[in-house]
């Protein structure tokens, strides 16, 4: 009986165990299904709160690496603009001040101040901008006031050093308006026009912080390698630029009535700009001369008698004037509808003649002669003269390496500015407004035997010393006139220097030919002060500009040169044959001294006597 009972109990126990295990299996299967469904839901729809992610992921930061800006070079490779690392030094004047105060160590504080005075002596000797006492006052005063910049980590010594890139111009203000600068939104010159080339490409990489608070590159993130900017080599000859700058400054500084002056030196065969000077004062003569604005490119105005060469070139090329000795009647200096030319009255009185040659009219810069030529030969078809003006590229703003070249204003037939006297006034330099660069380019075409070259400032783009893009000379007009016409006009320009209005250049070390010009400057309504005359104010004061433009050496032109000065409003007149001609004379003489091709060569010669041994 006992054995059966034990067996029964065991069977009942096993049944209970089976029931429990069954229900536990069902429970675990339900829980497993629930967990699986929850995992699927998480994978399909769940998004983690970004704040939670930040607690488990290392801090990342995008580090941008700025490229080194490319250099701007002179034609011989000398740097005109470079980027260099500069270091700003700061000082935490509160170093250990609190520690000394808490420990009552006055002796240590006195020692600190003694070392600060010693540092002040070294700073004064090194920088030479303040005395040792001034430096000591700055440091000790800063300590007293609690001045501090940063005092953490490695900076416990009190010296804080920050590195940054700075644009440096080794020749200071020389050609500054051509070189230019880039400052936030204010961009000018080559620095602006070639900014994309000079700037390069920024690089970046993602960095993460380590447990010891150091930043390292995150290898799981993308990065872009920095590419430094390319260099540009200009056509500028820095020696020419320096010579022209000094010569122009000398003429302007000597006369407080001169507001500004410019100089352009262009290579005849190529159109390469070798120098471009733009000096100006402020609103009053007391302000310092500086490269404030690029007048050579932007000053659109009537140029006066230098434009008579345009008329002379046209009538010679068209065959109306077959010889410079050809004469026209003087007519007491009167062309109907035009003002009388008193120069012709003086000529008649001095010579007793009633005819004047075209050559002599050009030498004395007679308005009558050129109004007569224009009316006599183009009066019935004035568009012929203006067709020449446009072929000389004096009617448009051509492409240039620096933006901002002014657009000429030509009062041609059919425009609002055309009147019964526009033809004649255009013939002697009024009624047409152009920039000085237009004028220099036109004269350069004559120097180049009729081939008008496009002015340019950049020779090449270079990377790591290798040329990646070369700019070659190009022509604006392959032929503005025949070589024979260019030679004839060159002879007239030579006469202006030899016996005309530019005789101050007659003794230059290289023969120069060119033309002077004086022009009245149109005043703004505010400057006129109620005057109805566009050229003078209510007090009779006028602004003038005087110009000399030509080329040298006259017999084999290598360079074209233009110098213009601009006056403040005054009762004085300024002529192209005075200050501009004197500046050109100095420039030509000094360029002559630089170029060995123009200087006579010294040859070593000697006579060596025969040496015979005396027979004994």
C-alpha positions as CSV (number, residue, x, y, z in Angstrom):
1,X,0.0,0.0,0.0
2,X,2.8,2.4,0.8
3,X,4.4,1.8,-2.6
4,X,1.3,2.6,-4.6
5,X,0.7,5.8,-2.6
6,X,4.2,6.9,-3.4
7,X,3.8,6.1,-7.1
8,X,0.5,8.1,-7.2
9,X,2.1,11.1,-5.6
10,X,4.9,11.1,-8.1
11,X,2.4,11.0,-11.0
12,X,0.4,13.9,-9.5
13,X,3.6,15.9,-9.0
14,X,4.7,15.4,-12.5
15,X,1.3,16.5,-13.8
16,X,1.5,19.7,-11.8
17,X,5.0,20.4,-13.1
18,X,3.8,19.9,-16.7
19,X,1.0,22.3,-16.2
20,X,3.3,25.0,-14.7
21,X,5.8,24.5,-17.5
22,X,3.1,24.8,-20.0
23,X,1.8,28.1,-18.7
24,X,5.4,29.4,-18.3
25,X,6.1,28.5,-21.9
26,X,3.0,30.3,-23.0
27,X,4.0,33.4,-20.9
28,X,7.5,33.5,-22.3
29,X,6.2,33.1,-25.9
30,X,3.8,36.0,-25.3
31,X,6.6,38.1,-23.8
32,X,9.0,37.1,-26.7
33,X,6.3,38.1,-29.2
34,X,5.8,41.4,-27.5
35,X,9.6,42.1,-27.4
36,X,9.9,41.1,-31.1
37,X,7.0,43.4,-32.0
38,X,8.6,46.2,-29.9
39,X,12.0,45.8,-31.7
40,X,10.3,45.9,-35.1
41,X,8.5,49.0,-34.0
42,X,11.7,50.6,-32.8
43,X,13.5,49.8,-36.0
44,X,10.6,51.1,-38.1
45,X,9.4,54.2,-36.4
46,X,11.4,55.1,-33.3
47,X,13.7,58.1,-33.3
48,X,16.1,58.9,-30.5
49,X,16.0,62.3,-28.9
50,X,19.1,64.3,-30.0
51,X,19.7,65.3,-26.5
52,X,20.1,61.6,-25.6
53,X,22.5,61.0,-28.5
54,X,24.7,63.9,-27.2
55,X,25.2,62.1,-23.9
56,X,26.7,59.0,-25.6
57,X,28.6,60.5,-28.6
58,X,31.8,62.5,-28.3
59,X,31.5,66.2,-29.1
60,X,32.3,67.0,-32.7
61,X,33.3,70.3,-34.3
62,X,33.9,71.4,-37.9
63,X,37.4,72.9,-38.2
64,X,37.8,75.1,-41.3
65,X,41.3,75.7,-42.6
66,X,41.8,79.0,-44.4
67,X,44.1,78.8,-47.5
68,X,47.2,81.1,-47.8
69,X,46.3,83.9,-50.2
70,X,48.5,84.0,-53.3
71,X,51.1,86.6,-53.9
72,X,51.0,89.6,-56.3
73,X,54.3,90.0,-58.0
74,X,56.0,92.7,-60.1
75,X,57.2,91.7,-63.6
76,X,60.6,90.7,-62.2
77,X,59.2,88.6,-59.4
78,X,59.5,91.1,-56.5
79,X,56.5,90.7,-54.2
80,X,53.9,93.6,-54.2
81,X,51.5,91.8,-51.9
82,X,52.1,88.8,-49.7
83,X,50.4,87.0,-46.8
84,X,52.5,86.3,-43.8
85,X,51.8,85.0,-40.3
86,X,51.8,87.7,-37.6
87,X,51.6,87.1,-33.9
88,X,49.6,89.2,-31.4
89,X,51.1,89.1,-27.9
90,X,48.8,89.6,-24.9
91,X,49.6,89.6,-21.2
92,X,47.5,88.6,-18.3
93,X,48.5,91.2,-15.7
94,X,46.8,89.4,-12.9
95,X,49.1,86.3,-12.9
96,X,49.4,85.0,-9.2
97,X,48.2,88.3,-7.8
98,X,45.5,86.6,-5.8
99,X,48.0,83.9,-4.6
100,X,50.4,86.5,-3.3
101,X,47.7,88.5,-1.6
102,X,46.2,85.4,0.2
103,X,49.7,84.2,1.4
104,X,50.7,87.7,2.5
105,X,53.9,87.5,0.3
106,X,54.5,91.2,-0.3
107,X,58.1,90.4,-1.3
108,X,57.0,88.2,-4.1
109,X,54.6,90.9,-5.4
110,X,57.5,93.5,-5.3
111,X,59.7,91.0,-7.2
112,X,56.9,90.6,-9.8
113,X,56.7,94.3,-10.3
114,X,60.4,94.6,-10.7
115,X,60.4,92.0,-13.4
116,X,57.5,93.9,-15.1
117,X,59.7,97.0,-15.2
118,X,62.5,95.0,-16.6
119,X,60.2,93.6,-19.3
120,X,59.1,97.2,-20.1
121,X,62.7,98.2,-20.8
122,X,63.0,95.3,-23.3
123,X,59.7,96.1,-25.0
124,X,60.7,99.8,-25.4
125,X,64.1,98.8,-26.9
126,X,62.5,96.3,-29.3
127,X,59.5,98.1,-30.6
128,X,60.6,101.7,-30.1
129,X,57.1,103.0,-30.0
130,X,56.8,103.9,-26.3
131,X,59.2,104.6,-23.5
132,X,60.1,102.1,-20.8
133,X,58.1,104.1,-18.3
134,X,55.0,104.1,-20.6
135,X,55.2,100.3,-21.0
136,X,55.7,99.9,-17.2
137,X,52.7,102.1,-16.5
138,X,50.6,100.0,-18.9
139,X,51.6,96.7,-17.2
140,X,51.4,97.8,-13.6
141,X,48.2,99.8,-14.3
142,X,46.7,96.7,-15.8
143,X,47.6,94.6,-12.7
144,X,46.1,97.2,-10.5
145,X,42.8,97.2,-12.5
146,X,42.8,93.5,-12.9
147,X,43.2,93.4,-16.6
148,X,43.3,89.9,-18.0
149,X,42.8,88.3,-21.3
150,X,43.0,84.6,-20.6
151,X,44.5,82.5,-17.8
152,X,43.8,78.9,-18.4
153,X,45.7,75.8,-19.4
154,X,49.1,76.6,-20.8
155,X,48.7,80.3,-20.3
156,X,49.6,80.4,-16.6
157,X,52.8,82.3,-17.4
158,X,50.7,85.3,-18.3
159,X,51.9,85.6,-22.0
160,X,49.2,84.9,-24.6
161,X,50.2,84.4,-28.2
162,X,47.7,84.4,-31.1
163,X,48.7,83.8,-34.7
164,X,46.8,85.2,-37.7
165,X,47.5,85.9,-41.4
166,X,48.0,89.5,-42.5
167,X,48.3,91.0,-46.0
168,X,51.6,92.8,-46.3
169,X,52.5,95.3,-49.0
170,X,56.3,95.6,-49.0
171,X,56.3,98.8,-51.1
172,X,53.7,100.5,-48.9
173,X,51.6,102.9,-51.1
174,X,53.4,102.3,-54.4
175,X,50.8,101.3,-57.0
176,X,48.3,100.7,-54.2
177,X,45.3,101.6,-56.3
178,X,46.4,99.1,-58.9
179,X,47.3,96.3,-56.4
180,X,44.2,97.1,-54.3
181,X,42.9,95.3,-51.3
182,X,40.1,93.1,-50.0
183,X,38.5,94.2,-46.8
184,X,35.0,92.8,-46.1
185,X,32.7,94.3,-48.7
186,X,35.2,96.9,-49.9
187,X,37.3,95.4,-52.8
188,X,39.4,97.2,-55.3
189,X,42.2,96.7,-57.7
190,X,43.9,93.4,-58.7
191,X,43.1,92.0,-55.2
192,X,39.4,92.3,-56.1
193,X,39.5,91.4,-59.8
194,X,41.6,88.2,-59.2
195,X,40.2,87.4,-55.8
196,X,39.0,83.9,-56.8
197,X,42.5,83.1,-58.1
198,X,44.3,84.5,-55.1
199,X,42.0,83.2,-52.4
200,X,42.3,79.5,-53.1
201,X,39.9,76.8,-51.7
202,X,39.1,76.4,-48.0
203,X,39.6,73.0,-46.4
204,X,37.8,71.5,-43.5
205,X,37.7,68.4,-41.3
206,X,35.6,67.2,-38.4
207,X,37.3,66.9,-35.0
208,X,36.2,65.3,-31.8
209,X,37.2,65.8,-28.3
210,X,39.0,63.1,-26.3
211,X,38.7,62.3,-22.6
212,X,41.6,64.5,-21.8
213,X,40.0,67.5,-23.6
214,X,42.2,67.4,-26.7
215,X,40.8,67.8,-30.2
216,X,41.7,65.1,-32.7
217,X,40.5,64.3,-36.2
218,X,37.4,62.2,-36.5
219,X,38.4,59.5,-39.0
220,X,34.8,58.5,-39.5
221,X,33.9,61.9,-41.0
222,X,34.6,63.5,-44.3
223,X,37.3,66.1,-44.9
224,X,38.4,68.4,-47.7
225,X,42.1,69.3,-48.2
226,X,42.9,73.1,-48.3
227,X,44.3,74.5,-51.5
228,X,46.3,77.7,-51.2
229,X,45.8,80.5,-53.7
230,X,47.7,81.0,-56.9
231,X,50.1,83.9,-57.5
232,X,49.6,86.5,-60.2
233,X,52.6,88.1,-61.9
234,X,51.9,91.7,-63.1
235,X,53.4,93.8,-65.8
236,X,54.4,96.5,-63.3
237,X,58.0,97.5,-63.1
238,X,58.4,98.6,-59.5
239,X,61.4,100.8,-60.3
240,X,59.4,102.7,-62.9
241,X,56.5,102.9,-60.5
242,X,58.9,104.4,-57.8
243,X,60.4,106.9,-60.3
244,X,57.0,108.1,-61.5
245,X,55.6,108.3,-58.0
246,X,58.5,110.5,-56.8
247,X,58.5,112.7,-59.9
248,X,54.8,113.4,-59.6
249,X,54.9,114.0,-55.9
250,X,57.6,116.5,-56.4
251,X,55.5,118.6,-58.8
252,X,52.3,118.4,-56.8
253,X,53.9,119.1,-53.4
254,X,55.5,122.2,-54.9
255,X,52.1,123.6,-55.7
256,X,49.2,123.6,-53.2
257,X,46.7,124.4,-56.0
258,X,47.1,120.9,-57.4
259,X,44.6,118.5,-56.2
260,X,45.7,115.3,-57.9
261,X,48.1,113.8,-60.5
262,X,48.3,110.6,-62.4
263,X,51.0,108.9,-64.5
264,X,50.7,105.9,-67.0
265,X,53.7,104.2,-68.5
266,X,52.9,101.7,-71.2
267,X,55.1,99.5,-73.3
268,X,54.6,100.4,-76.9
269,X,54.9,97.0,-78.6
270,X,52.8,95.0,-76.1
271,X,50.5,97.4,-74.2
272,X,51.9,96.2,-70.9
273,X,51.4,98.7,-68.1
274,X,54.8,99.3,-66.5
275,X,53.6,102.0,-64.1
276,X,50.3,103.5,-63.0
277,X,50.4,106.3,-60.4
278,X,47.2,107.8,-58.8
279,X,48.0,110.5,-56.3
280,X,45.5,112.9,-54.8
281,X,44.8,115.1,-51.8
282,X,41.6,115.4,-50.0
283,X,39.1,118.2,-50.1
284,X,41.8,120.7,-49.0
285,X,45.5,121.2,-50.0
286,X,46.6,120.4,-46.4
287,X,45.7,116.7,-46.7
288,X,48.4,114.1,-47.4
289,X,49.0,112.9,-51.0
290,X,47.8,109.3,-51.2
291,X,46.6,106.7,-53.7
292,X,42.9,107.5,-52.9
293,X,41.2,106.7,-56.2
294,X,42.1,105.3,-59.6
295,X,41.7,108.5,-61.7
296,X,43.6,106.9,-64.6
297,X,40.7,104.6,-65.1
298,X,37.7,106.4,-63.8
299,X,38.1,110.1,-64.5
300,X,36.0,110.6,-67.6
301,X,36.4,114.1,-68.9
302,X,37.2,116.5,-71.7
303,X,41.0,116.2,-72.4
304,X,41.7,119.4,-74.3
305,X,44.4,119.8,-76.8
306,X,45.9,116.3,-76.5
307,X,42.8,115.3,-78.6
308,X,44.0,117.4,-81.6
309,X,46.2,114.5,-82.5
310,X,43.0,112.5,-83.2
311,X,42.0,115.1,-85.8
312,X,45.5,115.3,-87.3
313,X,45.7,111.5,-87.6
314,X,42.3,111.4,-89.3
315,X,42.9,114.2,-91.9
316,X,46.3,112.7,-92.8
317,X,45.0,109.2,-93.1
318,X,42.1,110.3,-95.2
319,X,44.4,112.2,-97.5
320,X,43.0,115.6,-96.8
321,X,46.3,116.8,-95.5
322,X,49.0,115.4,-97.7
323,X,51.9,117.3,-96.1
324,X,52.4,118.9,-92.7
325,X,53.7,122.0,-94.5
326,X,50.3,122.4,-96.2
327,X,48.9,125.8,-95.3
328,X,45.4,127.2,-94.5
329,X,44.3,130.9,-94.4
330,X,44.5,132.5,-90.9
331,X,41.2,134.5,-91.2
332,X,42.1,136.4,-88.1
333,X,41.6,133.2,-86.1
334,X,37.9,133.1,-86.9
335,X,35.8,130.1,-88.0
336,X,32.1,131.0,-88.2
337,X,30.1,130.1,-85.0
338,X,33.3,129.5,-83.0
339,X,35.3,131.8,-80.6
340,X,38.2,133.7,-82.0
341,X,41.6,132.2,-81.5
342,X,44.0,134.9,-80.1
343,X,47.0,132.7,-80.9
344,X,46.4,133.3,-84.6
345,X,46.2,137.1,-84.0
346,X,49.6,136.9,-82.3
347,X,50.9,134.8,-85.2
348,X,49.7,137.3,-87.8
349,X,51.2,140.2,-85.8
350,X,54.6,138.5,-85.3
351,X,55.0,137.1,-88.8
352,X,52.9,139.3,-91.0
353,X,51.5,136.2,-92.7
354,X,47.9,135.4,-93.6
355,X,48.4,131.6,-93.9
356,X,49.7,129.1,-91.4
357,X,50.9,125.5,-91.9
358,X,49.2,122.6,-90.3
359,X,52.5,121.7,-88.6
360,X,52.9,125.1,-87.0
361,X,49.2,125.2,-86.0
362,X,49.8,121.9,-84.2
363,X,53.0,123.2,-82.5
364,X,51.2,126.2,-81.0
365,X,48.1,124.2,-80.4
366,X,45.7,126.4,-82.3
367,X,42.0,125.8,-81.8
368,X,41.3,127.7,-85.0
369,X,43.4,125.5,-87.1
370,X,41.7,122.3,-86.0
371,X,38.2,123.7,-86.1
372,X,39.0,124.9,-89.6
373,X,40.3,121.4,-90.6
374,X,37.2,119.7,-89.2
375,X,34.6,122.0,-90.7
376,X,36.4,122.2,-94.1
377,X,37.0,118.5,-94.5
378,X,34.2,116.8,-92.5
379,X,31.5,119.6,-92.3
380,X,29.3,117.9,-94.9
381,X,29.8,114.4,-93.5
382,X,30.7,114.7,-89.8
383,X,30.2,111.0,-89.2
384,X,33.5,110.4,-91.0
385,X,35.5,111.9,-88.2
386,X,33.4,110.1,-85.6
387,X,34.0,106.8,-87.4
388,X,37.7,107.4,-86.9
389,X,37.1,108.2,-83.2
390,X,35.4,104.9,-82.7
391,X,38.0,103.0,-84.6
392,X,40.6,104.5,-82.2
393,X,38.5,102.9,-79.4
394,X,37.8,106.3,-77.9
395,X,34.0,105.7,-77.8
396,X,33.8,102.6,-75.6
397,X,35.1,101.1,-72.4
398,X,37.2,98.1,-73.4
399,X,37.9,95.2,-71.1
400,X,40.7,95.8,-68.6
401,X,42.3,93.7,-65.9
402,X,40.9,96.0,-63.2
403,X,37.2,96.7,-63.1
404,X,35.9,100.3,-63.3
405,X,37.2,101.7,-66.5
406,X,35.0,104.7,-67.3
407,X,32.8,104.7,-70.3
408,X,33.5,107.6,-72.8
409,X,30.9,110.2,-73.7
410,X,30.9,111.1,-77.4
411,X,28.5,113.7,-78.7
412,X,28.2,112.4,-82.2
413,X,25.6,113.3,-84.8
414,X,22.1,112.3,-83.8
415,X,22.7,112.4,-80.0
416,X,21.3,114.9,-77.6
417,X,24.7,116.6,-77.1
418,X,25.1,117.4,-80.8
419,X,25.0,121.0,-81.9
420,X,26.2,123.3,-84.7
421,X,29.6,123.6,-83.1
422,X,30.2,120.1,-81.8
423,X,32.2,119.0,-84.8
424,X,34.8,121.8,-84.3
425,X,35.0,121.6,-80.5
426,X,35.5,117.8,-80.8
427,X,38.3,118.5,-83.2
428,X,40.3,120.5,-80.6
429,X,39.4,118.4,-77.5
430,X,35.9,119.3,-76.2
431,X,32.6,117.7,-76.7
432,X,34.2,114.2,-76.2
433,X,35.0,112.9,-72.7
434,X,37.3,109.9,-72.2
435,X,39.6,108.5,-69.5
436,X,43.4,109.1,-69.3
437,X,43.9,105.4,-70.1
438,X,42.0,105.8,-73.4
439,X,44.3,108.7,-74.3
440,X,47.4,106.8,-73.5
441,X,46.2,103.8,-75.5
442,X,45.5,105.9,-78.5
443,X,49.0,107.5,-78.5
444,X,50.5,104.1,-78.0
445,X,48.9,103.0,-81.2
446,X,50.8,105.8,-83.0
447,X,54.0,104.8,-81.3
448,X,53.4,101.2,-82.5
449,X,53.0,102.3,-86.2
450,X,49.2,102.1,-86.2
451,X,48.7,98.9,-84.3
452,X,46.7,99.7,-81.2
453,X,47.5,97.3,-78.4
454,X,45.1,96.4,-75.5
455,X,46.5,97.6,-72.2
456,X,47.0,94.9,-69.6
457,X,48.3,94.4,-66.1
458,X,48.6,90.7,-65.5
459,X,51.3,88.6,-67.3
460,X,50.5,85.2,-65.8
461,X,48.9,83.1,-63.1
462,X,51.5,80.9,-61.3
463,X,51.3,78.0,-58.8
464,X,54.3,76.8,-56.9
465,X,56.6,78.7,-59.3
466,X,55.0,77.2,-62.4
467,X,53.0,79.2,-64.9
468,X,49.4,77.7,-65.1
469,X,48.0,80.5,-67.4
470,X,49.9,82.9,-69.6
471,X,48.4,86.2,-70.8
472,X,49.7,87.3,-74.2
473,X,49.5,90.8,-75.8
474,X,46.5,91.4,-78.0
475,X,45.4,94.2,-80.3
476,X,42.3,96.4,-79.9
477,X,42.7,97.4,-83.5
478,X,45.2,95.9,-85.9
479,X,45.5,99.1,-87.9
480,X,44.2,102.5,-86.8
481,X,46.3,104.1,-89.6
482,X,49.1,103.2,-92.0
483,X,52.7,103.2,-90.9
484,X,53.3,106.2,-93.1
485,X,50.5,108.2,-91.4
486,X,51.9,107.2,-88.0
487,X,55.4,108.5,-89.0
488,X,53.9,111.8,-90.3
489,X,52.1,112.4,-87.0
490,X,55.1,111.3,-85.0
491,X,57.1,114.1,-86.8
492,X,54.4,116.6,-85.8
493,X,54.6,115.4,-82.2
494,X,58.4,115.7,-82.3
495,X,58.0,119.3,-83.4
496,X,55.8,120.1,-80.4
497,X,58.8,119.2,-78.1
498,X,61.4,120.8,-80.3
499,X,59.7,124.2,-80.9
500,X,56.2,124.1,-79.6
501,X,54.4,123.9,-76.3
502,X,56.6,121.2,-74.7
503,X,60.0,122.6,-75.1
504,X,60.8,121.8,-71.4
505,X,61.4,118.3,-72.7
506,X,63.8,119.3,-75.4
507,X,66.9,118.5,-73.4
508,X,65.7,115.1,-72.0
509,X,68.3,112.3,-72.1
510,X,66.1,110.4,-74.6
511,X,64.3,112.2,-77.4
512,X,60.6,112.6,-76.6
513,X,57.7,113.4,-78.8
514,X,54.2,114.2,-77.6
515,X,51.4,116.7,-77.1
516,X,50.4,119.0,-74.4
517,X,46.8,119.8,-73.4
518,X,45.0,122.0,-71.0
519,X,41.3,121.5,-70.4
520,X,38.7,123.2,-68.2
521,X,36.9,120.7,-65.9
522,X,33.1,120.7,-65.8
523,X,31.9,121.7,-62.3
524,X,29.1,120.0,-60.4
525,X,26.0,122.1,-59.6
526,X,27.2,122.5,-56.0
527,X,30.6,123.7,-57.1
528,X,29.1,126.3,-59.4
529,X,27.4,128.1,-56.6
530,X,24.7,129.5,-58.8
531,X,26.8,130.1,-61.9
532,X,25.3,129.3,-65.3
533,X,28.7,128.6,-66.8
534,X,29.5,124.9,-66.4
535,X,33.2,125.6,-66.2
536,X,33.4,128.2,-63.5
537,X,31.7,129.2,-60.2
538,X,30.1,132.5,-59.2
539,X,33.5,133.8,-58.2
540,X,35.0,133.1,-61.6
541,X,37.1,130.2,-60.2
542,X,37.8,127.2,-62.5
543,X,39.2,123.7,-62.2
544,X,41.9,122.9,-64.8
545,X,43.7,119.8,-65.9
546,X,47.1,119.8,-67.6
547,X,48.4,116.9,-69.6
548,X,51.4,115.7,-71.5
549,X,51.2,112.5,-73.4
550,X,53.7,111.0,-75.8
551,X,56.4,108.4,-76.3
552,X,60.1,107.8,-76.2
553,X,62.6,107.4,-77.7
554,X,61.0,109.3,-80.5
555,X,62.9,107.5,-83.3
556,X,62.3,104.0,-81.9
557,X,59.4,104.2,-79.4
558,X,59.7,101.8,-76.5
559,X,57.3,103.4,-73.9
560,X,54.3,105.6,-74.0
561,X,53.9,108.0,-71.1
562,X,51.0,110.2,-69.9
563,X,51.1,112.6,-67.0
564,X,48.0,114.7,-65.9
565,X,47.6,117.1,-63.0
566,X,44.2,118.3,-61.7
567,X,43.7,121.6,-59.9
568,X,41.4,122.8,-57.1
569,X,39.0,125.6,-58.1
570,X,41.1,128.8,-58.4
571,X,41.7,131.8,-60.7
572,X,45.0,130.2,-61.9
573,X,45.5,128.1,-65.1
574,X,47.7,125.0,-65.4
575,X,49.2,123.9,-68.6
576,X,50.4,120.6,-69.9
577,X,53.7,122.1,-70.9
578,X,54.6,123.0,-67.3
579,X,54.2,120.6,-64.4
580,X,53.3,117.5,-66.4
581,X,56.2,118.1,-68.9
582,X,58.6,118.6,-66.0
583,X,57.5,115.4,-64.4
584,X,57.9,113.5,-67.7
585,X,61.4,115.0,-68.1
586,X,62.5,113.6,-64.7
587,X,60.9,110.2,-65.4
588,X,62.5,109.8,-68.8
589,X,66.0,110.8,-67.5
590,X,65.8,108.3,-64.6
591,X,64.5,105.5,-66.8
592,X,67.4,106.2,-69.2
593,X,69.8,105.8,-66.3
594,X,68.3,102.4,-65.5
595,X,68.5,100.8,-69.0
596,X,71.9,99.8,-70.1
597,X,70.8,99.6,-73.7
598,X,70.6,103.4,-73.9
599,X,73.8,104.2,-72.2
600,X,77.1,104.4,-74.1
601,X,79.4,101.4,-73.3
602,X,82.8,102.1,-72.0
603,X,85.4,100.0,-73.6
604,X,88.8,99.2,-72.1
605,X,91.6,100.2,-74.5
606,X,95.3,100.5,-74.1
607,X,98.5,100.6,-76.0
608,X,101.1,98.1,-74.9
609,X,104.7,99.1,-76.0
610,X,106.9,96.4,-77.5
611,X,109.2,95.0,-74.9
612,X,112.6,94.0,-76.3
613,X,115.3,92.4,-74.3
614,X,118.5,94.4,-74.5
615,X,121.3,92.4,-75.9
616,X,124.5,92.5,-73.9
